[in-house]
Amino acid sequence: MRRLLALAAAVVLAPGPALPAWADTDVPDETGEPGEPGEGPNYPRGGEPPEGSETAFEFQDPLVSESSGIAPSLRHEGVWWTHNDSGLHEPRVYAVDEDGETLATLTLNVELRDWEAVTVAEGPDGKPQIHIGDIGDNFGGGWPDIRVYRFPEPETLADAAIDPTALTLAYEDGGRDAESMMIDPRDGRLYLASKEFSGGLYAAPEELDPEGENVLERIESAPLFATDAAFHPDGTRYVIRTYWGATVYDSTDGVPGDAIGSFDLPEMDQGESIAFTPDGTALMAGTEGEHAPVWRVPLADEFLSEEDAELAAGDGEETGASPEEAESGDGDDDSALGLIAGGAVVAGVLIAAVLWLARRS
């Protein structure tokens, strides 16, 4: 069913450079007001990533066959944490190096219901902690609550069994599927983005109660079919990805902030993970599958802070197309209107078919 939805949505997006009005998911326009007409970011269709995108590594461990999240270590340079999705997998978290080799396997003494995201952030004690998001829901909102598992990031990379803290969360407006989780490094607040046609960005309470239920409040809309999200190391930017592309937001003055723009990600079988590199100048984007690649996608200058831009320039790295180049490739708005209108009709039929199939599955 998941692949059917992805296929249908891909066809929905194919007819034109942006979603038709009826499928608007309220990404803020340049005025910062969601859902208002304006020059908001176009939704990407995938396959044409920024210049300089390249495969950083491939997972070498055959046990990492359905990587659904990725996050950089805060303790170990060059190390990335990942985990498998739901299915016939053990509840394990893997530390991999820059060659994709597994360095350590952590087995959590919990249930793996539908793990979809991982992030590493400072915990209440100020030390790095790994957070695993058991936030997926293939029943489309059938679970009354979801869980995030939290435990200290190991100082030594070695296989171990872990008893994590279980944090229980519930949406204020009813259960839903989600695959995107991120934590603001400035204040430790946790956010989720639901995976829907009209998705939402949800904020957890400022302080999570490990003993009770934590209510998630909808604070903004989110891109169609969000599959992961991540904060920049300094919290001034965050990204939400879909199967096809990514949207970057300026959160300098807080979340939800304003959308800066969107761009395609490399073509992937089922792209589900995203993270900023530790220096904040690029994204790491992964997909499910055995020996799956993880791509390094450089960020264009328009998505970088001043400090990031200086760092990228100092390293001599390409940061993608300039804002002027991006603007010159927008195409003629009038010719796009016809494509959007035609696509709306096709998309409407596809959505109706998907919903009918979903009810029968």
N, C-alpha and C positions, 0 to 999 in steps of 0.2 A: 504493500500500500504506500510506503514511504517513497519508493521509486516512481510509482504512478503519479503521486502528487508532484514530485519534482519534474517529471516529464511534462505534465499538464501546465505547470507554471512556466516552464521553459518556453512552451509554445505561446503562452499568454504574452510573454515578454518579447518574443521574436518579431512581431510586426513593426514595431517602431522604436525610437530611441528613448521613449519614456512610457510609463504606465498610462493608460487612458484614465479619464477623470473618475469613472465609476470604481476603479480599482485603486484610487489614491490611498496611500497609507500614512498621509499626513507628515511626511518629512518636512521640517521647517523650510520656508523659502528664505530669500535673502533679507526679508524684513524680520525674520525670527518668529513669525506667527504660523503655527502648524495649520495646514489645510487651506491656506489662503493662496490665491493665484500669485505667481511670481517666478523668479528665476531659480527655483530650487534645484538640487542636484538630480540629474537624470539617473534612472536605475540601470545598472550595467547588465549585460547579457552574458558575459563570460567569454574567455578564450583570447582576449587581446589585452594582456597585462601591460603595466608600465614598462618602458624600456629599461633593460638591465635586470629584469626578473630572471631568476635562475634556480635550479634545484640545489638546495643547501645540503640535503642528505636524504637517504632512504632508510626506513626502519629495517634493521637487519634481523631482528628477532622474529621468528615465525609466529610467536605467541602474540605479538602486537599486530593483529590482523584487522582490527576495526577501530583504529585510532579516532577518537571523537573529540579530543581536546588536547591542547598543548600550552605549556607555560614555562617561562625561563626560571631557573633556580635563583634564589636570592643568596644562597650560601656557596654554590659551586659554579665557578665560571665555566661557560661553554656547555652546561648541562641543561637538558630540557625534560620536563615531566609530561607523561602522557598516560592514557588508559584506554581500555576498550569500551565499546558501546554495550547495549544489552545483548542477550543471546547466550550461547554456551561458553561463557567466559568466567574465569575466577575473578573475585573482587580485588584486582591487583592494580598497582600504580607502578609505572616503569620510569627509571631515570636513564636517559640515553645521552650519548655524547654527540659531538659535532659530526661524527661519521655515521651516526644512527645505531651505534652499538649499545646494547643494554649494559648498564653499569651496576644496577641494583633493581631488585623487585620487592616492592612492599605489598604484603597481603593484609588487607583490612578485614577484621573480624566482624563483618556486617554483610547485609544482603546487597547484591548487585541487582537492582530493579531495572533502572534505565539510566546509567551514568552517561552524561552528555558534556560535562565541562570540568576544567581544572584551572585553578589560579593559585598563585603563591603571593601572599601578602602578610604584613605584620599582624600578629594576633593581639589580643588584649594585653599580653605581657610584653609587647614590643619586639618579640622575636618572630622570625619567619615561620609561617604556618602554611601548609598545603590544604586547599579546600577542594573537595570533590563534589560536583553538583549532580546528585541523583534526582534530576529535574525533568527528565523526559516522560512523556505520557502518550504511548501509541494508541491509547483509547480515547484521545481527544478530550481530556478533562475528566477521566474516570476516577483518578486518584483524589481523595479529599485533601491530601496534603503531600508535600514533597520534602526531601531532606538534603542537607548539605553536611558532609562529613569533614571535620577539621582536626588536624593533628600537626605537631611540630615537624618542620622540615629537618630531616636527620643531619647531624653534623658530619657523620661518616657515611659514605655510600656503601651499603651492604644489604643483603637480603634480610628482611625482618618481618615479623608479624606485628600489626598495629591495632590498638584499641582506640579508635578515634572518638571525638565528641560528636554526637549527632544533634544537629540543629533542625528543628521542624518548622516549615514555613507553609503558609496557605494564602492563596490569592483573595483579595477583598471582593472580587467580582466573579468568583467561581473557578474551578479547576481548569487547567489548559496545558497544552504541550509547550515545552521550552527546551532549548538546547544552548542558550547563551547565558553566561554568568560572568560577572566582572566585579572587582572590588577596587574602590577608589583608594589609592595609596595615601592620600592626604588625611582621610578621616576613618578609613576602614569600613565604609558603608558598602553593603552588597547590593547589586542590581541584577535583575534578570530581564531578558527580552523574550517574549513569547513567540512561538513559531506558528504563525497564522497568516491568512490572507490579509487581515487587518490586525497586525501584531501590536503589542504594547510594551513599553519600557516600564518596569516595576521596580520600586525602591523598597528595600527591607527597612525595618526600624534602625535608628542610628546605633543602637546597641542590641545585639542578638541575645535572647534569653535561651540558654541551653535546656532549661527546665520546662518551658512552656511553648505555645504556638506563636510564631512570629508572622504578622500579617503583612503581605506585600501590597503596596499601594501603587496603582497605575498613575504615572506622572507624565507620560508622553506616548505618542505612537512610535512604532518601530518598523523597519523595512519588512517587506513581504518575505516570509519564510526565512527568518533569521536563524542561522545555525551556530553562531558563536559571537562572542564579544570580548573586548579587552581594553584596559586602560593603558595609556602611555605611562612610563615609569614615574613621571612627575605629576600625573593626574590632569594635565592641561589639555589632553586630547583623549578621546576614546574612539574605538572602531566597532562597528557591527557588521558582520559579514553574512552573506546569503550563499546559496549554492553557486552563484555566478559572480559576485563582486562584493565590494566593501564600500561603506559610507563612513567618513571620518567626521567627528564632531569636535567643536571647540568647547571645552568645559572649564576654561580658565576661571570663569565667574560662577561655576557650579554646574550641576547636572539638572536638567538635560542639556543645556547649552544650545548652540546653533550648529546645524550641519554645514560643513565646509564644502563638501563635494563627494562624488562617488566615482569609482573606476572599476574596470574589469579585473578579475583575478585570473590566473592561469587556468586553462581547462582541466577539470579534474573529474574522476569517476563519481565521487560524492563528497564534495568539499565541505568539511564540518568543523575545522579548527582554525583559530586565528590568535596571534599574539604579537605584541611589539617586541622588537629586539631590545636587549638591555640598554643600548645607546639611544633608542627612540627614533632612529632614522629609517627604519624599514619594518615590514611586517613579515611574520612567518605564517604561512598558510598550508594546511595539510588536508589530507583526504583519507577515506577509509580504504582498506584493502591490504593484502599481504605485500610486504616490501614497498609500501606506499611512499611516494616522495613527499618531502616537505619543502615548499618553495620559499625563497627569500625574495620579497617584493619591495624594492626601494620606494620611498615616499617622495613625491614631487615637492618642490619648494613650498607650494601653497599649503601643504599639510604639515609643514615643520614649524616648530617654534624658532625664534631667532638663534637660540643656543644650538638647537639641532642642526639648523642650516649651516652654521659655522663649523660644526663637527663633521657634517657630511662633506663640506667643501674641503676641509683639512685632510680628510681621508682620500680625497680624489675620487669619490664614488659618484656615479650617476644617480640622480634623484628623480628621473622620469621627465615627462614633458613639463615645460613651463606653463604658467597660466595662459600666456598668449597663444602658445601652440594648442593648448586644450580648447581655448575659445574658438580658434580657427577651424577646429574639426567638428564643431557642433552641427554643421549642415544647415540647410535652409528650413526655417520653421514652417513655411507654408507647405512644402512638399511632405513634411513629416505629418501634418494634420491628416492627410488622406490615409496614410499608413496606419495611424492611430485609430481612426474611425473604423477602418476595415478590421483591424485587429480586435477591436472591442466586440464585434459581432462573434468572431471565432472564439474569443476568450470566454464570452458568456456561455456559449454552448459547452465548452470544455469544463468550465467550473461547475455547471449544472450536472454534467456527467460524473465528475469526480465526487461531488457531494452525494449523488445517488449511489455510487459504488461504495462510498465510505459508510453509508447507512446499512448496506448489505454485508459489509465485511465484519 
